Amino acid sequence: TKYLPATVLDKYKSKAGGLKTNLSKALVHLSVFKWPSCIVEVEEAYGHRQGGKFEVTTNSLAKHLRGRLMHKVVRDRHGEVSARIISVLESRGHLESEAIGDFAMLPAKEAREMLHCLYRSNYISLANFQQSKQYNPNTAIYTWQVDHHQLQRTVTDNVIAAITNLRLRRQHEMEIGKEWVERQGKGEEENDYAKDKSNYVAFCTGLERLDNDVLLLDESLLVLQDV
């Protein structure tokens, strides 16, 4: 209870049964959720003098968060349809392009184009199964699949590349606005003119946006790297 905000504690205290009973009920309700699993009831709450013992399933939550993050990266880079194809392959395993088109509700031609685009980006892999002992590409069966570790490595590389580009962009912006920063630091009056002041405000706003984007990507990288 020492980690909960005062408003939450007051809410549970004001309900019938008191803080311990209501908090125990809330944790039991959370333990019912299975996708993702977030709370496990270690010791049964019913009849327990402390209201039960519970454990946060950190690994399950982290895995779910990584999955959502990887889906978002694929969607942002290649669109909603490509992200849907990744989801289909993750749930179905090895599939031929025609079957992927059916599951993803896409025309066969569009499905093939999307699959080759994802393959070039290293999000998915292609396997061929020979129907005889001799190698014959004409009779082989080609299936697509998602290797979770490969997908995670690729998305991690994408995030690192984005962070690098943003930091290089910030460095470039600092070189452009160096004169404004020096003026402001020395307290000179040049930035007080309307145009210079407007440029300086826009410059600071741009830097703030870049810093916020880098911070968000750093948090995403932390999730992806299993720290």
C-alpha angles and dihedrals in degrees: 000000000000090000097052122094116256092244091058092047091049090050093054093042092053093055123088111274097033135247101308096048096046094044090050091051091050092052091048090053090051091051089062093066112096103177097084105002106222107164131033122199101228095176119023112259096213109096093357111138091220094043094258135294123268136186129205111234096225095171093052092049092046091050091050091048092050090051093052091046093051090048090052093050092051091046093049093048102038107014139255094293093057091049088052091053090052090051091050093051092046091054099037104034120207111021137165118238093254092054091047089053090053095048093044092043094238134136111259094246094051091046091054092049092050092047093052090047091053090045092054089050089053095240095121137022135220125227129189125206119201119219093206138030091259119076110249118164091194094063098033121113113233119204134178125223143172118235103203094209092048091049091049092049092049094048090047090053089049091053092047090050090050092050090049092050092049092050091048089049090051091049089051092048090050090054090051094047097038092110093053091049092050091049092050092046092053092045092238119165099232091094089056092075112100097245095043091045091051091049092048093050091048089048093052091046090052092050091049091053092050091049092050092049092050090049092052092048091048089056090049090050090052090056093047096049095060093236 
